[in-house]
């Protein structure tokens, strides 16, 4: 005969308070607790609360993220939150809320749980003809973010320990300290997709190795149905690692055109001009303008012949001038397949990566500024709020069930 377990009655342990931070202020709830040695303590009323165990509601979390996006610090964001919404919290509590939410945003992005605000079908090549062919642009770039060094990490920990000691709080509760960076800046990867009119943007900023950036590009491209666009164009700055990721033999991005940003090319032309002719020489200015005009309107072959002919005239010049000319020749030759401005212009395609460069600034706007230095993982979480907003996915994220239950 199977012996039935003995069920012990729960003992009434009285009423205990709990607090919830809501958009209408701090809410105090008093509920009864029950206890038994076998099952422990329980508050049955908690099961009727929408978010058991959560003391900050989704509305407060969203407001904290919104205000932090344009703030200069977590403390300033907390002050603005208190002033505008009468929600009181410390800068440290707001920091924890923002970074925790940022981790959830990144996880949702990786799982493709947040619907995109648009797909390739929503991106007409000619905004005046919405039913015509579609066109989608892509940009990939590295952007530097200020990070915390090892010395500053140790100094920060000492200050925290001193405060806790003064308050009589145990140091054992502190999590292990992360190691600081060995450099003042770290390269993050900005991935951008946009349409011809600049109406639709989809972006993400990640701290990752360069091969991993290619995986992120392909992941986001699939979500946007990039391959379904009639015209797929990328304008980049010509860095070797970017070309390698976009043109990978096995799983490169399906592109109809990969162009070298005209501004970056012109920078190299003018750098050579200054080294050969001098900073303000009128002949040098005319030479650079003529070469760039040839590149834009006649293409690589004509510009290459012009450069070779010009290089011969420097045979009797100084070694530094010849070296500068050779550097420009090597730069242009190694990017021959990307210097296709006439064909781009004939098809109405953009020839600059300015949209990507501008988004590099907006995605890091919260991360850069006086006195701002980040742990790379935390910088990625904070930037997730910004890219979510700029990709027009803010409301979509807060509507998914996982966010409400987080």
N, C-alpha and C positions, 0 to 999 in steps of 0.2 A: 504494500500500500504506500503510495507516494505521500510524503508528509508535506502539507501545505505550509508555505512561509507564513510566519506570524507577522501580522500587520499591527504596528504600534501606532497609537494615536499621537497626532502632532500636538505639541504643547504650545499654547498661546504665549508668544514672547512680547506682546504689546505692539504698539504702533511706532513706526519709524518714518522719518521724513526722507524724501528724495527730491532732487531738483532737476528741472528740465529747462534748457535755454531755448526759447522760442522767439519768433519774430515779433511777438507781442510782449516780450519781456521774460523774466525768469519765473517759471511756474513751480510752485511748491505743492507736492503731493504727499499726503500722509496715509500710509497703508499699513495693514496688520501683517506681522510676520509670525510664522509657525515653524516649529523645530522638532526634530526627533534625531536620536543618535544614529539611526539607520539611514535616513534620507537627507539629513542636514536641514538647513534653513530654506524657507521658501516664502515668497510673497505672492499669493494667488492673484491678487489684483493686477500684477505686472503683465499678465498674459493678455489683458484687455487694452494695454497701451500699444500704440502702433509700432513702436520701435523699442522692444525690450532691451535693456542694457545700454541704450543710447541716451546721453544726456544733452546732446545738441541736435536739434531738428534739422531736416534738410533745408528749410528756409534760411536758417542762420548760416549754415555751411555755404549756401549759395551767395548770400550777401557778403560773407567774409571773403570769398573768392573774387567776387566782383570788385569790391573796394581795394583788395590787395593788388589787382591787376595794374592799377594806375597809381599806386602809392610808392613812396620812396623808401618805406620801411614797414615792417610789421607793426611797430609801435604807432606809426602815423595812421595806418589802416585801422587799428583798433580805436584810435581817437576819433576818426571819421565815422566809424560804425556807431560809437557811443553818441556822437553829436547828431547824426542824421536819423538814426533808428532807435536811439535810447537802449541799445543792447550793450551791456557792460561786459568787457572781457579784457584780459591783459594782452599785451603784444605777444607774449610767449604762448598763450593759449590759442590766439589767432594763428600764429605760426604753425602750431601743431595741426590745427584744423585744415589750413591751406595745404600743407605738405601731405597730410593723410589723404585729402581729397585728390591731390595731384597724382598720388600713387594709384588711386582708383581710376582716374581718367586715363592714365597710361595703360593700365591693365585692360580697360574697356576698349581703347584704341587697338591694342594688340590683338584682342579677341574679335575685332570688328563688330562690337556690340553697339556702337554709336552710329546711327544711320548718317551717311554723308549728306551734305546740304545740296549736292548736285552730282550729276554724272556727265559723261562726255556728250550724251544726247541733248543736254541743256546748254551746250556751248557752240552756237553758230559761228562759222567763220566770218560771216558778215552780219553784224547785229541788225541791219536793216532787213535781212532776209532770214527770219528765224527758222523757216522750213528748209533752208538750203544746207549745204555741206557743213559738217561740224569740225571744229578745230580746238585742240587743247595743247597748252604749253606746259613744259616742265622745266624746273630749275633745281639745281643741287649745288650747295656751296658749304664751305667751312666758315664758322664764325667763332671768334675768340670770346671767352667768358672769364671774368676774374674769379679766381678760386682762392681758398684758404690754404696757407702753407702750414707746415708741421709746427713751426714755432708759435704761430698765432693760435693753432688748435690747442696747444698745451697751455697757453696763456688764458684762453677762454675757459678751459676746464678748471684751472686754478681759481678763477673768479667765481665760477659756479660752486665749487667746493667750499670756498670761503663764505659765500652767502648761506649755503645750507648749514655749515657749521655754526654760523652766527644765529641761525634760527633753530638750532637743535635738531635738524633733520638728518636722518642717516645717509651716509655717503654710499652705502651698499645698494641703494635704490637707483643709482645712476647707471645708465646703460654703458657698455664698453665704449671708449672713445675711438672714433675712426681716425685713421692716419691722415695727416695733411698731405697736400700735393707738394711735389718737388719743383713746381713752377708757379709763376704768378697768374698765368692764363692757361686754359685748356681749350682745345678745339671741339666745338659742338657741330653737328651736321644739321643744316637747314634743308628740308625737303619741301618743295613748293609746286603746286599745280594751279594753273589759272587759265582763264579764257581770253579771247581777243579783246573784249570790251573792258576787262578788269572788273566785271560784275561778280564773278565767282572766284573764290580763293579756297584752297585747301592746303594746309601747311602743318608741319610738325617739326619740333626741334629735339634732337636726341644727342645724348653723350654716348658715343659708340666708336668702334674702330671703323676704318674706311670700308672694308668688305661688308660689315654689318649695315652700313648706310645703303649699299646696293639692295640688300634684302628689304629694308624699309621702303625704298623707292618702289620696288616691285609689288610689295604688299599694298601700299596706298594706291598704286596704279590699278591694281585689280579691283579695289573697292570703287574706284571712280570709273571703271570700265574704259580705261584709257585706250586699250587696243581697238575699241569699237569706234573711236573717233575717225572721221575721214582724213583728217590731217593731224599728225602728231609731231610736235616740234620741241626741241630742247635748245636753249641758249645758255651756255655756261662760260666760265672764265678761262677754260683751256687747261686747267690743272690735269696732270696725267692721271691721277687717281680717279677723278670724276669720269673721264673718258673710259677708263678701264671698267668702271662699274656700269656705265650705261651701254657699253658695247661688248659686254661679256658674251662669249660665244655660246655658252650653254643657256643662259637665261637673261640676256640683255633686254633693255627696254625696247619695245617695237617702235622705232622712230622713222619718220619720213624725212626728217632733217635734223642734223646736229650742228649747230652753229657756234662759232667763236664770238663771244661778246665783242662788239665793235669798239666799245670804250676801252676794254683791256688791250686790244690790239693797238689802238691809238696811243695808249700809255707807253707801250714798248717802242713805238715809232718815235715819240717825242723824247723818250729817254735817250735813244740813240742820237737824235738830233742835237740835244744839249751836249752830249759827249763829243760829237764830231764838229759841230759848228759853233757851239757856245750857246749860252742861255737866251740871248736877245738878238742873235744874228738874223737879219731879214732874209738872207739867202737860205738859211736853215729852215725858217718858217715856211718859205715858199716850197722848199723841197718836201717837207712833211705834208703840207696841204695837198700837193700834187700826188704824192704816193698814196695817201689815204683816199683821195678821189678815185685813183685808179683801182685800188682795192675794192671800193664800194661799187663802182659802176662797171668795171671791166673784169674784175675777178683776179684769181690767184696767178694765172699764167702770165698775164700782162704785167702785173706788179712784180712778179719774180724776175722777168727779163729786165725790168727797169732797175731793180735792186742790184742785179749782177753787173749791169753796165755801170752803175754808180760805184760799185765796189772796186772796179778796175781803176777808176780815177783816184783811188786812195792808195795805190801801190807805192807811191813815194811819200805818203803821209806818215804820221807818227804811229807807233805800235799801238797806243791806246785807242786811236781813232779806228784803226783796222780791226782791233778786237771788239770794239763796240759795234761796228758794222757786221762782223761775223756773228755776234750774238743775236742780232736782229734777223740775219739770214737763217740761222738755225731755228730761231723761234718760229718764223713764218713757215719754213720748210716742214718742220715736225707737225704742223697743224694744217697742212695743205687741204685735207678733206673737209676741214671745218670752215675754211675761208671760201664761202660760196654766197657772198652777199648779192650778186646780181640775180641769181636764181631765187633766193629768198625774197628779194624785193619784187621780182616778177610775179611771184605767187601771193604777194601781199603779206608775207610773214615778217614778224619783227626780227631785228638783227641785234638786239641788245638784251642783256640780262638785268637791266635796271629794275624790273618788277621783283626779281629774286633778291637783288641787293637791298631794295627797300623793305622787303619782308624780313630780311636778316636783322634789320634795325628794330622793327616792331616786335618780333618774337623775343628779342633780348632787352626790350625797353625796361622791363622790371628787374633785370639782372645786372644792368650796368648803371653806373652813377657813383657819385662820391661816397666812399666808405662801404661800398657793397662788394662783398666777397663771399663765395659760396662753396659749400661742399658740392661736388659735381652731381651727385644723386639728387640732392635737394634742389639744385638749380633746374634740373630736368623736371622735377615735380612742379615747381613754381611756374615754369614756362608752359607747362601743359594747360594751365588755365588760360594763358594768353592765346595760344594756338587754337584752343577750343572756341574762344570768342571770335577770333579773326577768321576761323573757318566756318563761321555761322552755324556751329553745332551746339552752342551753349544750351539752348532750350531742349534740344534733342537729348543731350546727356542727362539733364535733370528729369526727363520724362521716362527714362528706362527704369523698370522695376528694381534692378540691381542697385541703382543709385539711391532710391528711396529707402531701401532696406539696409544700406551700408552703415 
